[in-house]
Amino acid sequence: MEVANDSVSRDIHDSLADKLQQELLKLPGRQEEGEKFTIFRVPYHIRQNNMQLYEPRMVSIGPYYHKKYDAFQAMEKHKLRYLRDYLSRNNIITINHCINKLQGLESRARRCYFEDVKLGTEEFLEMMLLDGCFIIEFLMKLYHPRGESDDIFDVGWVKPIIRSDLLLLENQIPFFVIKELFNLIVPRNRNALVKMLSRYLSEEYLSKEEKADPQKKIKKADEKAEHISAMGDENIKHILHMYHLCYVSSPIAENLSTKSFRITEWLNPIKLFFVVHAFLLKLRLRRKPNSMKERDPRTIPSATELLEAGITFKRNMSKNILDIKFQNGILEIPFVQIEDTRPKVKIAAATAAIAAI
């Protein structure tokens, strides 16, 4: 009986060891582990108050909403049409060329997503091809039309919704995928993609006065594009990141106090959070030593809680949403106009999401 028990124990031991060994083999190499995730999910506890703020309404880009809702089916047909039009711009390029290019990028593209992408290789490559070509052809039709009308452009309210969808954190594909597909059809003008995107995204940021002057609008957008290109477009993570680089992270005046705390990094509110949170903790512990036991230390304090703790809010005149300073109990923040379609709201939402991970 004891021999039988030993045999069963060894079988369990060997089975568990084999199972764990297989799981270890699935892990990425150490070099791959060093690459940072760039496309995240918004945590449920943040998104539950307003799901629509974080989900696309018309076009899904990337794996998170791939074929998730029936509302996206109409746009899937347009993606096929846009693939056809994309290929027609360069008679040498075929679908096989595109697939071969994307196959070499598959592993790198998958590693950009915080969550494991469950799609098989064939479906993943198809999604990247259709989504990437849709973005490229959409921009080409907008800025380099060939005379033909387009169903999407014939409906005035469609373009703003598409722009809003393209600026959602969860609705992204890696920028290098778009760039490589673009280079297949426009190999000699590699800055053209950044320039078109900058012009398109500028519609969400420029003032009414700037929009009223087309030449001024184009000039400002092109200046942003040239700045990004000079930095190296390989640093662009995705379209939302490019919007941030072009229209949010503009240089802040150098005469700001060196003692102030500033947030100018891409979606990184951690510095400010810890400064404000430490200040809040100090005040609350001084007033109510046991009050903080009831609070989750990872929860960002609300404006009401900060006011109750004695922090003063002050508006600064910066147009940079991340130009935030905290000094001597005064939190200076820029004015933010809250509209569901504004990418400023999406960036704030993405900021909260990254902070919560």
DRENKOLSE-685268 format. One line per 5 residues: number of its first residue (from 1); their letters; for each residue x negated, y, z negated of C-alpha. Coordinates in steps of 0.1 Angstrom, whole numbers, plus 5000, padded with zeros to 4 digits. Layout:
NUM> A> X,Y,Z; ...
END
This chain:
1> MEVAN> 5000,5000,5000; 4972,5024,4991; 4954,5016,5025; 4986,5025,5043; 4989,5058,5025
6> DSVSR> 4953,5066,5033; 4960,5059,5070; 4991,5081,5070; 4971,5109,5053; 4943,5106,5079
11> DIHDS> 4968,5108,5107; 4984,5139,5092; 4949,5154,5087; 4938,5146,5123; 4971,5159,5138
16> LADKL> 4969,5192,5119; 4932,5196,5128; 4940,5190,5165; 4969,5215,5164; 4949,5242,5148
21> QQELL> 4920,5236,5172; 4943,5241,5201; 4956,5273,5186; 4920,5285,5182; 4912,5278,5218
26> KLPGR> 4941,5300,5229; 4926,5330,5211; 4908,5356,5233; 4870,5358,5233; 4853,5382,5210
31> QEEGE> 4847,5407,5238; 4884,5407,5247; 4893,5412,5210; 4874,5445,5211; 4898,5459,5236
36> KFTIF> 4925,5480,5221; 4962,5476,5227; 4977,5505,5245; 5013,5496,5250; 5033,5490,5219
41> RVPYH> 5068,5483,5207; 5086,5508,5185; 5092,5491,5151; 5129,5482,5145; 5132,5502,5113
46> IRQNN> 5123,5533,5133; 5144,5526,5164; 5176,5514,5147; 5189,5549,5141; 5189,5557,5178
51> MQLYE> 5181,5528,5201; 5188,5548,5233; 5159,5571,5225; 5134,5543,5231; 5150,5523,5259
56> PRMVS> 5151,5530,5296; 5184,5539,5312; 5178,5532,5349; 5145,5516,5357; 5125,5491,5337
61> IGPYY> 5087,5492,5340; 5066,5465,5325; 5075,5433,5306; 5094,5446,5276; 5126,5453,5295
66> HKKYD> 5120,5432,5326; 5154,5418,5338; 5168,5425,5303; 5199,5445,5312; 5223,5443,5342
71> AFQAM> 5220,5481,5345; 5185,5476,5359; 5196,5453,5388; 5204,5481,5412; 5170,5496,5408
76> EKHKL> 5154,5462,5413; 5167,5462,5449; 5152,5497,5454; 5119,5483,5441; 5119,5458,5470
81> RYLRD> 5126,5485,5494; 5099,5506,5480; 5074,5477,5483; 5083,5475,5520; 5077,5512,5524
86> YLSRN> 5045,5511,5504; 5031,5484,5527; 5041,5503,5558; 5017,5531,5548; 4987,5510,5557
91> NIITI> 4992,5483,5583; 4960,5465,5572; 4973,5458,5537; 4995,5428,5531; 5013,5414,5501
96> NHCIN> 4985,5388,5498; 4960,5416,5495; 4981,5431,5467; 4985,5398,5449; 4948,5390,5451
101> KLQGL> 4940,5424,5436; 4964,5419,5408; 4953,5384,5400; 4919,5398,5391; 4936,5422,5367
106> ESRAR> 4961,5399,5351; 4942,5390,5319; 4931,5426,5313; 4967,5438,5319; 4982,5413,5295
111> RCYFE> 4958,5424,5268; 4971,5459,5269; 5004,5448,5254; 5007,5446,5216; 5032,5417,5219
116> DVKLG> 5024,5385,5238; 5039,5387,5273; 5059,5355,5278; 5061,5358,5316; 5043,5332,5336
121> TEEFL> 5016,5342,5360; 5038,5343,5391; 5065,5364,5374; 5040,5387,5357; 5022,5394,5390
126> EMMLL> 5055,5400,5408; 5066,5424,5381; 5033,5443,5382; 5034,5445,5420; 5070,5457,5422
131> DGCFI> 5068,5482,5393; 5034,5496,5404; 5045,5500,5440; 5078,5516,5429; 5059,5543,5410
136> IEFLM> 5035,5549,5438; 5061,5550,5466; 5084,5572,5445; 5056,5598,5442; 5046,5595,5478
141> KLYHP> 5082,5601,5490; 5084,5630,5466; 5052,5647,5477; 5043,5632,5510; 5076,5624,5527
146> RGESD> 5077,5610,5562; 5109,5627,5572; 5133,5600,5563; 5160,5605,5536; 5161,5583,5506
151> DIFDV> 5190,5570,5486; 5174,5578,5452; 5166,5614,5462; 5200,5620,5475; 5215,5618,5440
156> GWVKP> 5203,5649,5421; 5206,5634,5386; 5186,5603,5393; 5151,5619,5394; 5152,5634,5359
161> IIRSD> 5164,5601,5345; 5136,5582,5362; 5111,5607,5349; 5125,5602,5314; 5123,5564,5318
166> LLLLE> 5087,5566,5330; 5077,5585,5298; 5089,5558,5274; 5063,5541,5253; 5078,5506,5258
171> NQIPF> 5084,5512,5295; 5048,5512,5308; 5023,5493,5329; 4985,5499,5326; 4974,5528,5346
176> FVIKE> 4945,5508,5362; 4972,5486,5378; 4988,5516,5395; 4954,5530,5404; 4942,5498,5421
181> LFNLI> 4974,5494,5441; 4972,5531,5452; 4936,5527,5463; 4946,5499,5486; 4967,5523,5508
186> VPRNR> 4949,5556,5501; 4912,5545,5497; 4896,5579,5505; 4916,5602,5482; 4914,5587,5448
191> NALVK> 4924,5620,5430; 4957,5621,5449; 4974,5598,5424; 4965,5619,5394; 4975,5651,5412
196> MLSRY> 5009,5638,5422; 5016,5625,5387; 5005,5658,5372; 5029,5677,5394; 5057,5654,5387
201> LSEEY> 5052,5654,5349; 5048,5692,5348; 5086,5695,5353; 5090,5683,5318; 5067,5708,5302
206> LSKEE> 5064,5741,5322; 5085,5771,5311; 5114,5784,5332; 5092,5813,5344; 5065,5789,5356
211> KADPQ> 5090,5766,5373; 5105,5796,5391; 5072,5803,5408; 5064,5771,5429; 5028,5782,5437
216> KKIKK> 5020,5789,5401; 5036,5756,5390; 5015,5737,5416; 4983,5755,5407; 4987,5748,5370
221> ADEKA> 4995,5711,5376; 4966,5707,5399; 4942,5723,5374; 4954,5698,5349; 4948,5670,5374
226> EHISA> 4913,5682,5382; 4905,5683,5345; 4916,5647,5340; 4897,5636,5371; 4866,5652,5359
231> MGDEN> 4869,5634,5326; 4874,5601,5345; 4908,5587,5353; 4897,5553,5340; 4904,5568,5305
236> IKHIL> 4941,5571,5313; 4960,5542,5296; 4994,5547,5312; 5018,5574,5324; 5029,5586,5290
241> HMYHL> 4992,5588,5280; 4985,5609,5311; 5014,5633,5302; 4998,5637,5268; 4963,5644,5283
246> CYVSS> 4978,5669,5308; 5004,5688,5288; 5000,5681,5251; 4963,5678,5241; 4953,5711,5255
251> PIAEN> 4923,5727,5237; 4932,5745,5204; 4916,5778,5195; 4882,5774,5180; 4888,5800,5153
256> LSTKS> 4910,5777,5133; 4898,5771,5098; 4873,5743,5094; 4891,5733,5062; 4923,5727,5080
261> FRITE> 4934,5693,5093; 4943,5690,5129; 4958,5662,5150; 4946,5663,5186; 4939,5626,5193
266> WLNPI> 4962,5604,5213; 4992,5594,5192; 4972,5594,5160; 4991,5609,5131; 4972,5590,5105
271> KLFFV> 4950,5618,5094; 4978,5642,5087; 4999,5615,5071; 4972,5606,5045; 4965,5643,5037
276> VHAFL> 5002,5651,5032; 5009,5618,5014; 4980,5623,4990; 4992,5658,4982; 5027,5645,4977
281> LKLRL> 5015,5616,4955; 4995,5640,4933; 5025,5663,4927; 5049,5635,4921; 5027,5616,4897
286> RRKPN> 5021,5648,4878; 5059,5654,4875; 5072,5618,4873; 5045,5592,4866; 5067,5563,4874
291> SMKER> 5087,5577,4903; 5064,5564,4930; 5069,5528,4920; 5102,5529,4938; 5087,5541,4971
296> DPRTI> 5072,5521,4999; 5037,5536,5002; 5037,5531,5040; 5068,5552,5045; 5062,5587,5059
301> PSATE> 5079,5613,5036; 5108,5632,5051; 5109,5669,5053; 5133,5670,5024; 5109,5651,5002
306> LLEAG> 5080,5673,5012; 5100,5704,5003; 5110,5689,4970; 5073,5682,4963; 5064,5718,4968
311> ITFKR> 5051,5718,5004; 5059,5749,5024; 5067,5747,5062; 5055,5773,5085; 5060,5776,5123
316> NMSKN> 5029,5782,5144; 5031,5796,5180; 5012,5768,5197; 5028,5750,5226; 5008,5719,5216
321> ILDIK> 5031,5695,5197; 5001,5680,5180; 4986,5713,5168; 4994,5706,5132; 4975,5720,5102
326> FQNGI> 4978,5713,5065; 4960,5736,5040; 4967,5747,5005; 5002,5731,5004; 5013,5748,5037
331> LEIPF> 5022,5726,5067; 5020,5745,5100; 5038,5729,5129; 5048,5740,5164; 5084,5746,5174
336> VQIED> 5099,5715,5190; 5131,5716,5210; 5150,5684,5205; 5166,5669,5236; 5169,5631,5242
341> TRPKV> 5152,5633,5276; 5123,5654,5265; 5090,5635,5264; 5081,5656,5233; 5107,5636,5215
346> KIAAA> 5093,5604,5230; 5057,5613,5220; 5069,5620,5184; 5087,5587,5184; 5056,5569,5198
351> TAAIA> 5035,5587,5171; 5058,5573,5144; 5056,5539,5160; 5019,5538,5161; 5016,5550,5125
356> AI> 5039,5523,5113; 5019,5494,5128
END
